[in-house]
Each structure stands twice: as structure tokens, then as C-alpha cells.
Amino acid sequence: MHRLAFLTLSLFATVPATAAEPPPPITAKPVTLARTATAAEIATAVREQTGIAVDVSGVDPAKKIAASFDKTPFWTAVEKLAADTGCRVAVSRGGRDIALAPLSAGASAPPSSVDGPFRVALKEVVARREFDTGRTTYRLQLEATWEPRFPVYLIDGEPNVTRATADGKAVVADPPTGRVAATGFTHPLTITLRDVPRSAKQLDELTGSFDVIAAHQLLPFAFDDLTAAKPVVKEQAGVTVTLKPVRHPVGRVEFQLELKYPASHPAMESFEEVWAASNRLRVTDPTGRRNVGPTDYSTDSRGNVVLGTYAFAGANGRPGPLPADLKGWKAVYETPSPLRKQTVAFRLTGIGLP
């Protein structure tokens, strides 16, 4: 009887666990507004509903605009506001600053496309003639921008172009090469087109997609006791963070943390396992007025498990910014919510060629 029970349990133990479902797609912040107002009043409503500011100081403050938004994605609402004010959408400072900029004389808003919380806009088109072959190639520089509220860690260096036409004929695009690290909230994308008819004045259509590795948000893990003799475990949104007892080697104070993500964690190449390097550790004194950051750190990613060591330097064998006794001190560690792979689609039309 016991042997049968043991065999049954053993059989169940050998069955691999079902992979966890990945987190849902990251969706756009919606805007709902139906009234006539100034650009400043509309921008205020957008900020209140999405938490994202749009600078409209360059717009005529007296001009009234008929806003008609019904759960409209943030970027679509901003594009509409730009069109109604004769402006273009300008993104700067790593994608954190969004503004409406007046169009120069004879200029027009660049072709753009919105997919959820992502916006893709054309920045420039450069023609290149190869004298040894007589062929002309066109290099298109796109700008991918996402709502400045969630982190993107990896992004395809070049989009996968599924359709490109000029004068009704298909145009060949160079294939993508792989993923690269992303920082901030915007990233340049390059597309190289070949066999464009010399008579073509524009690209009729450019359709494609690219993948990103992103997270819905950054999670703050608070540790209120840094003197514990045993590991302290915290869990949030499916992520487990373990703070091991703080170490005091000569001249250093070391914090060692172990992160465990769900089984749905995206597979990555070894050189792509750099996303955890942007995690932050802040240590605060008992008054809550002084924050101290590490002077050195290292992370080691092994699939869905990450080991991080954060060191605070000392002098002459004594801790520097941190005391030997951390009683009353607290720490906050920021790491992303479960990562997911998300495909962003775009479609641009009417692209003028030089």
C-alpha cells in the first residue's frame, strides 16, 4: 500500500510543471473627452487620465478645438491634437518629453502608425547610389516610441518588413539582424529598401512589425529590517525577491538579492541577459531623508533566476556611507514585473522619396 502510494507520488513528481501563462499584452492608456476646449485644457485632461504630460506651449492658446475621444489610445489622441493644431508630435529626452511642435513652412507631419502603447514615425529617408553596381538603395530611419510609463529592455534592431510597394510594384527590404538593448522610451529603427523603381516619387505602403521584451511596470520591494539574520522573502505580481543577510566584508557592505521570475520569462541569449543591470537599490537612513546608492554592483541571470550583488564602499576597513549597525535603515529594490515578448505592428503610407 505504501509502496503504491510512493510510486504514484513519484510518477506525479516526474511530470513537468505546466509553463506559466505570460502576462497580458501591454495596452494603451485610453483617453475619453468630448468637448470644445483649448489645447492646454485638452492636454490637462489627457494628463489626468493617462498620467502622461504633453507640452502644448507652442500652440495658439486661444484656439478652440473640438475634442472627440472615446477610449482613444494615448498616441492616437496626441496625433489628432497635433493635426487639429497644425503641429507635429515631437519626442525628446529619451522619449520622456512629448510636445506639439509647429510645422515649418512647406513641411508636413511625418507618416506615423500607432499600435497600442507604441508609436512608429518616419524620421528621414536617405537615397544611396552604388556606383559599382548602378543600384540605388533607400535607407529609412524610423522612430519607435512607447508611452513613458513602462520599461522596454530589448527591441529588434530592424523591423521585419512584410509589404513594401512603390508604383504598384513590390520592393525588397533587407531582413532584420537581431535584438538590441533599448534605453529610455524611444529607439531608432532602420529599414533598407532595394529595387525601388527610379520613377517612383513615393512609397505607397510600408508594412511590418518588430518585437520587444518589455514589462508592465517597475515593482518596488521594500525591506524594513536590514539586520535580519535570515533571508527575507518578498513576493509581488508573481516575482519573488529574496534579500540575504547583509554582509560586512573588509571595506564593504554587501547586499545580495535573488530574483525569481515565472516560468513564462522570455528566453534570451546570454548576451541579452543585461536587463537586470538597470535594477535599482536604494538604502535610506532612519530619518528617511538620506538615500544612499551602491558604488558597485553585479548581476548574473540564469533563465528566470537573477542573482544581484550591490556593494557600498568603505575606507580603512570601515563602512563609508553606511554604518556597521543598520538598525533603523531601510532598503527599496526596483525590478520589473514579469517580462513578456510583444509584437508591434506598423503601417506607413505616402512616404515621399528624395
Order of alpha helices (4+ residues) and beta strands (2+ residues): alpha-beta-alpha-beta-alpha-beta-beta-beta-beta-beta-beta-beta-beta-beta-beta-beta-beta-beta-beta-beta-beta-beta-beta-beta-beta-beta-beta-beta
